[in-house]
């Protein structure tokens, strides 16, 4: 009897609607990203510290800039890679 109740959901207009798992949906996934730029910038900034090339203030500031930009590029790529858009008849779900 529970199966019959689950099959007859009614919406606000009183018409029977399909259960949520039977609704047609289109899923768009995030674009596959090439993370080489972020990894390269992060490693370049970190290697400047490891190799002792940060004696001058400008070199240290440039190394920190590379580290920060590398992390930001990687974060942006990971966020875009893991994002999914689901389009259903009742709206868009991100």
N, C-alpha and C positions, 0 to 999 in steps of 0.2 A: 504494500500500500504506500510505503514511503517513496517508491519509484514513481508512482503516479502523481504524488504531490509535487515532487521535484520537477516533473515534466510540464506542469501547468502553472508557471509563474505568470501573474497578470501585471501589466504596467498601469500607469495612471488612467489610461483611456479604457481599461477593462479588457483589452485584447491580450491574448495569450502570447507571451514572449518566449523565445528560446532560452534555455539555461545559459549562463555565462560561458561555459566551456564550449558550447556549440556555435557561438557567434563567430562570424567570419572576421578575421583580423589580419592586418598586414604588418609585418615587423621589419623595420629598417634598423640595421646595425651601424655602429660607428665605422668610419673609414679605417682601413688598415694603415697604420702610420709607420714611417721610417724614422726610428729614434736615434739615428746615427749622429745627427747634429747635437742633440742634447747630451748624449754620452761623450762625444768628442770634446765639447766645451767643458763638461764637468771634469773629465780626465785631464784636459790641458790646464785648467785652473789648479787642480789638486797636484799635478806634477810640478808646477811652478813652486809650490810650497815645499814639496819633497826634495827638489833639486837645489833648494836654497837660492833661488833667483829673486827673492823678495826683499833684498837689502834696501832698495830704493822705494820710497813711498809710492811712486807712480806704478812701479812693477807690482807691488802688493795690492794696490787698488785695482789694477787690471786683472790680477789673478782672482780676486774676490768677485769682480764683475763676471768673469768667465764661469766661476762656480755657481753664482746666483742665476745667471742666464741658462746654464746647463740644467739646473734643477727646474727652472720654470718651463723650459722646453719639454723636459721629460714629463712633468706634471700635466702640461697641456695635451701632450700626445696620449698619455694614459687616460685622461678624462674623456677625450674624444673617442678613443678606442673602446672604452667600456660603456658608452652611452647607447641606449636602445630607444627607438621611437616605435610605439605600438599604435596603429590606427585602427579603431573600431567604429562601429556605426554610432556609438554614443560620444565619440570624441577622440582626442589625441592624448596619449599617456606617455610621458617621458620618464 
